[in-house]
Structure formats: structure tokens, C-alpha cells
């Protein structure tokens, strides 16, 4: 294969793989998107595979997150270059396994099944590391491409989102192996000692494995959905509450303009009263929707408390705060919970800050970066706060607990799991995606929330400044969203929805990322297998 074809196949795979993250109707493309890329790895040395895989990752992340250029072009380039390394290491390991020392091994049923099992484990392991190293950014996991495929994402309540990533990649590897076998000429097969009957047997084995995997994943999904629908439709003691979300649609360039802070506040005041008329149990403002530091705006803070009193409901407000000034000046990104009497009940300070956005990691050594990029001085909170409220929906006073996830905290499955295990009956994601303009970024962000709902079987409420503000069921369905003339982002509005609380303990919720640990174990087995094959090849 010529270098041009390698480049073409690598670029084609990058384009195909990114499509589901921009267009939710194209989720099916992810199941064959990597096939051209695997052909690029065929017969490549580990070094060659690393090079083309890095290009693949760089193209993918540039096409995926081009909207970061609205924030910082240099940061976008550096981030894409860094994340591409994970693709490069995947290609490095995958090529070693796709190209064994003995050519005839590549067309044995046993070896091909091992590639289908082991190669996705490399991918998942690197996704896990990407979500952990240097604070982590598990954005656009491969499994997220299926966020609208309700049936096949149900396995996330056992495996987490990483299980869906594994499944998608396993399908890609299986299809690639089948196509590659079919493309081998009969005379070459005979030279390798593989008869026509053996070729058919190999294809039958792979297709049987693939069909079994599809049957298990789809069968589990359909069964779970049917059981949950049947049980909760007949349950007489369902707990419910009405929640409203506000979408102020404040452009990022105006958000901190002190000249219009009163206009911003009045907009949220009006939306709050409109939601209160609908007799909501809880009204949610987006992240940092209060126009200024709460302690620096005593008059507006008093007005906020008065608005809450007049609404006669619980209100959760996103605001930057200074915390307890007696302990020294510290800045927090906070969610403040007000009761119907207008008094603050509790607050949550964001615990997982955005590196190089809200703070500078290793500040003593990297503080010079502030000379080139505007970065906040926020401090991470320490407590996984759980809020308690009373729902009066259907005139039933019922105590309900919930947690707030600020900004991108919902993309971290382990953190969300902690909140749920601390007692949260549902989750609220307060965020501001106005930074990224009218792009697919808000929907890419929402993909993570869908999986957090399925993993923990809880409702997720998303209140965002410019959208996508929506309500997600424990099964991962988008129940409703803020809309205006069919548009969901960069529109002003409010939306209320009745949430049926159906929280239950899932395998993932109880035991965490067991599946990810299993993938680490598979990588160890793959390494042992490769080492053994190399020893045999030297004999």
C-alpha cells in the first residue's frame, strides 16, 4: 500500500469516527469507522503504527474539538497534540498484536479471536488513563458515540461507559478481520496452508462471535428497558417532583460585563418567576449565572434572596463565591441552595476544577503561563455535598436528596458515582458552554450526562447558560429540553419537567470500574501472549 493510501485511510477513519459526535443520527458509523485505520496498521512496524496512529488521533481531536479555538487557539493545538498520544500508543500496541512474527498466525481462528478480545482492551485502558492523567479529560469516549442508541447503552449500568467503548471497538476489529480474510487471494491462502474449508470455518467463527456479542448486548438492553418500564408503570408508590431549569442565554463576552449585570439578573429573575408559576419544587440556575461574586454584590445578593422568597420554592443558583473570609481569601465555583424562605441552606464548592482554565496545576513552576492566557484563581472544594429538599408534588411531602455537578464534573464517572453513593436521588449538572459558540460542544457535553444517568440509574437535570438544557431519564432518554422555534442552544427560556425518582443500586454503582480493571488484566494477558509468541518465533 502506498503512503498516499495510508494517509487516505487514516484520514478517512478520523472523519468517520468524529461524525457520531457531531451528528447524533450517525451513531452507527462508529461500528465501522476504524476499519480503514486498521488496514493502515496492517504489516506496520510498531514505529510506523505509532506515527500513523498519532496522525489519526490528531485529526480526530482537531475535528472533534475545533470549537476550543473560540477559547484559545494555542491551548487547542496543545491539547489535541497531547490527546493524540493516546491514539498513538493504542496503534503501537494494536500493531504488535495485529502483526505477529509468523504470518500464518494472522489467519488462524484462535489468533483472530484473540485480537477481537485483546485490542479493545488496549483502547479502554488508554481511555481510562486519559480520564485520569494530569487531572484527566474523559471527553468523547468511544462509547459516547452511542448516546442516542438507548438499547445498546444499557450495559453501562454494569460496565460503565467503557463497556460500550469496548463493544464498539470489538465490532470494528471483527469486521476488519472478516474483510481482510475475504480479500486474501485463494492462491495466497493455499501457500499459507489454509484450505477453502478452513477459510469458511474462520469466517463462521468470527461471525458467530460477533452475532453472540450483538445478541448479548441488545438482548440485555431490551430486557432491562422492558422490565423497568413494566415495574415503574405499575408501581403505586412512585416518588415524583417537578424541576425547572433556566437558560439565560448570556453571550460569554457579556457575562462578566459589570455594566449589564443588572440586566442579566433581571433576566434570571423573570425566568424564575415564570417557572414558579408552574409550581416547581426546584428551580435551577446555570453555572455562575449570578453576575458577580456573591460576597462582592451584597445588594444583588439581597435581591436574589427576595426573588426566592417571592417564588416560594427551592432554588439552586450557580455563583462564584469567596467562601469563608475568616480562613483567607479563596475563590470558589459554587452551587448555592436557597429554601423557600430565601435563606441559604447549603452550598457546594466545585471539587474538580478545569486545569489551565480555573487554576494552574503546579502553580509555583507553571505560573508564567498566566502571562499568555487568562486563567482563574479558583480553589477546589473538599466536600461531596448532598442537598436535601422536600417535594410537594401531588401534595405529598417527601424528602429528596440531590447533588450538583458543576461545569464538566459530569464527565468523570467515578466522581458522579461518589455523589450517588452518598445518597443523591437525582443529579443536577449546572454548566456554561457559551465559550464554544454555536457548535456541537453542548451536545458532546450532554453525551456524558446520558451515561452517568444509565450507570447510576438516576435522573439527570442539565441547566446551562446557552444550552443544551434538558432532562435525562435513568434509562438515558432525553425527556425534554429548553427550545425556541425548534432550536435548543443559544436561545432564552425555561422548562419544567416531572421527574419520577427511580434510583436503584446498579452493579456499576456498587462496585465501580470493575470492567476497566478487567481490561487492564486483558492487556496483561495480551502482553504475556505476545512474549510467548516471540519466544517461539526465535526457535
Secondary structure, DSSP 8 states (H G I E B T S, - for coil): --HHHHHHHHHHHHHHHHHHHH-GGGGGGGGTTTHHHHHHHTT--HHHHHHHHHHHHHHHHHHHSGGGGGT-HHHHHHHHHHHHHHHHHHHHHHHHHHS-SSGGGGGSHHHHHHHHHHHHHHHHHHHHHHTTGGG----S-GGGGGTT-TTTTTTHHHH-HHHHHHHHHHHHHHHHHHHHHHHS-HHHHHHTT--HHHHHHHHHHHHHHHHHHHHHHHHHHHHHHHHHHHHHHH-SS-EEEEEEEEE----HHHHT-GGGHHHHHHHHHHHHHHHHHTT-SEEE--TT-SSS-GGG-HHHHHHHHHHHHHHTSEEEEEEEE---GGG---BEEEEEEE-TTS-EEEEEE-SS--BTTTB-TTHHHHGGGGGTS----B--------EEEEE-GGG--EEEEEEEEETTGGG-HHHHHHHHHTT-SEEEEEE--GGG-SSSHHHHHHHHHHHHHHHHT-EEEEEESSS--EEE-TTS-EEEE--BTTB-SS--EEEEEEEEE-----HHHHH-SHHHHHHHHHHHHHHHHHHHHHHHHH-
